[in-house]
Amino acid sequence: MKIYLDYAASTPVDERVLSKMLPYFTEQYGNPSSVHWYGQQAEAAVEQARSLVASLLNARADEVVFTSCGTESDNLALRGVAWAQRKRRGANHILISPVEHHAVLHTAQQLAEQGFEIEYLPVDESGMVDPDDVRSAIRPGTALVSAIYANNEIGTINPVGEIGKACREAGVPFHTDAVQAAAHLKMDVDADNVDLLSIGAHKFYGPKGVGALYVRQGTPIEAAQAGGKQENGLRAGTHNVPYIVGLAEAFRLAQSTLQERAQHHSALRDYLLGNVLENIPRARVTGHPSRRLPNHASFVFDNVDGNQLLMMLDIAGYACSSGSACKTGSPQPSEVLTAIGLARHWALGSLRVTTGRDSTPELIEQFSQVLAELIGRIRAASQ
Ligand SMILES: *Cc1c(COP(=O)(O)O)cnc(C)c1O
């Protein structure tokens, strides 16, 4: 039997989402940019999806840009605002947290090669950004601040509203990567003082390969790819109509079931966090103990090879992660775990367990037993 405990890496497409998508592959296949009836039908579907996504973010429809994934949304936010700010104001200083997803971290590194100055905000040992640090790091040449909403690797939820407030007061655009957060937390771009916000459908039971970027009206931004005039000129390329329809429906379902899911998941999470600390020696929880995603448990184990642990768990039937799907297989400790101050012999033994709609208490109980046993075995073998 295979047990999936890696819902932060991806989720299955909900049947209700799939059935909304299907007609747009075969019957309503027009290009939304065409003038004829087929095009109009497709355009109506895209605009309906846009209004729905906007209402779920507490935004206006013309502030939603559809993209090909969460990664592209992050790229567009950083590149688009950085370039526009440099052109218009000569601003070239970018503030980001050091615990961002690679989609933000590596984009910032490329911008550094183009002459932007990237400054990393401090984070505490749970990976949290202090809004006062943002306030004091902002200067006249600051083009953009980017801080992750909820961390994919260690689950910590940032005080996004307060960070946004600090940026708003200084008149600096604020981007947040909400690709994990949008699956579990209420999104409200006004309450959170956010100017740009990234989401991706496959983290909330929608299809892979589609995302959206919220861009507050008036935010300086330019396109990151050239071509047609789609999406207000911000994202050239023919709309992926079925996937856009799927993203909107999946987001609606996610946002309308936040409370019951959070209750279900946080009970499993807290059981697992407690059980591991109680039964496995030299184990630590990474990320914030309580201000964390409801379905997210993450650990480090001293002197345990994390990749070996993942492989042994896989053989035992459990699909987990070391924190980020993009990093699996790498012998380097993750930047996130290094940024929160973990020594290498801890950071290399990391494990992320994220629950989903099929996870039950019995399953998590079995999993904790298997985990304790495997870690005991790995440690005994390396004595
Ligand atoms: C998954 C993820 C991304 C990338 O989204 P894709 O749609 O897979 O490209 C970006 N940021 C965070 C926090 C994520 O969890």
The ligand as an SDF file (V2000), in Angstrom:
LIG
                    3D

 15 15  0  0  0  0  0  0  0  0999 V2000
    5.2190   24.9980   -5.2900 C   0  0  0  0  0  0  0  0  0  0  0  0
    5.6890   26.3430   -4.9330 C   0  0  0  0  0  0  0  0  0  0  0  0
    6.1000   27.2580   -5.9120 C   0  0  0  0  0  0  0  0  0  0  0  0
    6.1780   26.8900   -7.3710 C   0  0  0  0  0  0  0  0  0  0  0  0
    4.9010   26.7140   -7.9290 O   0  0  0  0  0  0  0  0  0  0  0  0
    4.7680   25.8550   -9.2890 P   0  0  0  0  0  0  0  0  0  0  0  0
    3.3370   26.0660   -9.6910 O   0  0  0  0  0  0  0  0  0  0  0  0
    5.0640   24.4480   -8.9190 O   0  0  0  0  0  0  0  0  0  0  0  0
    5.7260   26.4130  -10.2580 O   0  0  0  0  0  0  0  0  0  0  0  0
    6.4840   28.5110   -5.5130 C   0  0  0  0  0  0  0  0  0  0  0  0
    6.4570   28.8730   -4.2170 N   0  0  0  0  0  0  0  0  0  0  0  0
    6.0580   28.0340   -3.2490 C   0  0  0  0  0  0  0  0  0  0  0  0
    6.0250   28.5040   -1.8450 C   0  0  0  0  0  0  0  0  0  0  0  0
    5.6620   26.7420   -3.5710 C   0  0  0  0  0  0  0  0  0  0  0  0
    5.2840   25.9070   -2.6080 O   0  0  0  0  0  0  0  0  0  0  0  0
  1  2  1  0
  2  3  1  0
  2 14  2  0
  3  4  1  0
  3 10  2  0
  4  5  1  0
  5  6  1  0
  6  7  2  0
  6  8  1  0
  6  9  1  0
 10 11  1  0
 11 12  2  0
 12 13  1  0
 12 14  1  0
 14 15  1  0
M  END
$$$$
